[in-house]
Amino acid sequence: MDFLLIFIGVIFMLLGLIGSFLPVLPGPPLSWLGLFVLSFTKAIPTNWTFLGITLAVTVVITILDYWIPTFGVKRFGGSRKSMIGSVIGMIIGLLSPIPLGIIVGTFLGAFIGELFNNSNERTAAKSATGALMGFLVSSVMKFALGLIYFGLFIAQVWKFRSALF
């Protein structure tokens, strides 16, 4: 049973890392679920303080994940239409066969959204840059947290390996 729980935990960890860049998957919560599933193994004692702290960090990062891109657009003078355009562009870019389509889509979506707001090209480009920077900062932050959680996961498995294997 412990092997199954470890396997499920690894799947959650990998999905969390992938979710750092894909807006359809909540990266940090999935990574945290991997830690949570690991706590159900018989060989690894449940540390509620550890789970509580990592859950709190996950909640903060998840809130920041929604706030940072919005802040990027607003900081660079973008409008609500630019924010909506960046999300639509991100989704279209995700589905496109273009390498790095999600990045291109985010930028173009914000740019087009800002043009719909009757802004000039310079303002639209500035807003799109803010949307792209917000997306990249948010993604890197989530990916770093996912790597840290995966490292903690591996450390726990390694620490209690004699009881597991």
N, C-alpha and C positions, 0 to 999 in steps of 0.2 A: 504494500500500500504506500509505503514511503517513496518508492521509486515513481509511482504514478503521480503523487503529489509534487515531487521534484520536477517531473516532466511537465506537469501543468503549470507549475511556477515558472519554468524556463519559457514556456510558450507565452505566458503573460509578460514576462520580461522582454522578449523579442517583439511582441506586439506593441509594448510601450515604447521601445526604441523606434519602431517604424512609425508609430503615432506621433512622434516628435515632429515629423515633417508632413504627415497627412492629416488634414483637418477633420477627416471623418472618424479618426480614432483618437480617443482621449489618452495621450501618451502617459503622463504621470500617474493617473489613476490605475491604468493597466499595469504599470510597473509596480505600484504599491500592492496591487492584488497579488502579484507574484510573491512578494514578501509575506503577505497575509496567508496565502495558501501554504507556503513553506512552514509557517508556524503550526500547522496542523499535523506535521509529521511527529511520530512518536519519539524519534531520536533527538530532535531539536526542541529544547524547552521554549515555551512561549514566553516572550519578553514583551509584556503589555506596554511598558514605558517606551521601548524601542518602536513598537508599532504605532503608538500614539504620537510620538515625535515625527516619525516619517509620514504619518497621515496628515499632521498639521502642516508639514512642509509641502506635501502634495496639494493640499487645499490652497495654500498661499500661491504656489506656482501656477495652479490652474486658474486662479483669479487673475494673476498677472498675465497669463496667456491671453486672456480676453481683453485686458486693459492695454497692454503694450502696443499692439498694432493700432488700436484706436488712438492712443496717445501719439504714435508716429505720424498718423495722418493729420491729426489736429495741430501738432507741433509744426508741421510743414505747411500749414494753411489750407488743408483739405476740408471738404464738406462731407456731409452724410452720404451724398451720392457717390463720392469717391470711396468711402468705406464700403458701401454696398457693392460698388463695382469691383473693388479688390477681392471681396469674398467670391463674387460670381467668377471673376477671372481666375482665382485660385482653383475653384472647382473645375472650370473648363480646362485649365492647364494641367490639372491632375489627370484628367481623362484623355488628354492629347498624347499623341505618340512622340511629341517633341521632347528631346532630352532637356531636363530642367524646365519643363513646361509649367510647373507650379510657380516658379519664380517669374518667368515671363508673363504668365497669366495674371499673377498678382499685380505686377507693374502695369500691364496694359489695361486691366480691369479698372484700376484706380485712375489711370490716365483718362480713359473713356468716360468713366463716371464723373470725373471733374469737368470734362468738356460738356457733359449734359447739364452741368450746373452753370453753364454760360461763362465759364472761365476761359482765359486765354491759354495757349499751349504752354507757356512758361509756368504759369500757376499749376496747370495740370501735371506737368513733369515734376514739379517740386512736390506736389501732393503724392504722386505715384512713388517718388523716391522715399517719402516718409512711410508709405504703406509697405514698401518692400523692406525697408530697414526694420520696421516693427515686426514684420513676419520673420525675418532672419534672426533678429535678437531673440524673439520668442522661441523659435525652433531650436536655436543653439542652447538656450536655457533649459528647455525640456529634454533635449538630448543629453546634456551634461547630467541632469538629475537622473535620467534613465540609466546612464552608465554607472553613476554612483550607486544606485539601487541594485543594479546587476552585480556590481562589485561586492556589495554587502551580502547579497544572496549567495554568491560563490564563497565568500568568506565564512558564512554560516555553515554551508554544506561542507566546506573543507575542515572547519573546526570540529564538526561532529561526524566526520567521515568514518571513524572506526565504529560508531554505533549504527551508521547507515549501511556500510558495506560489509 
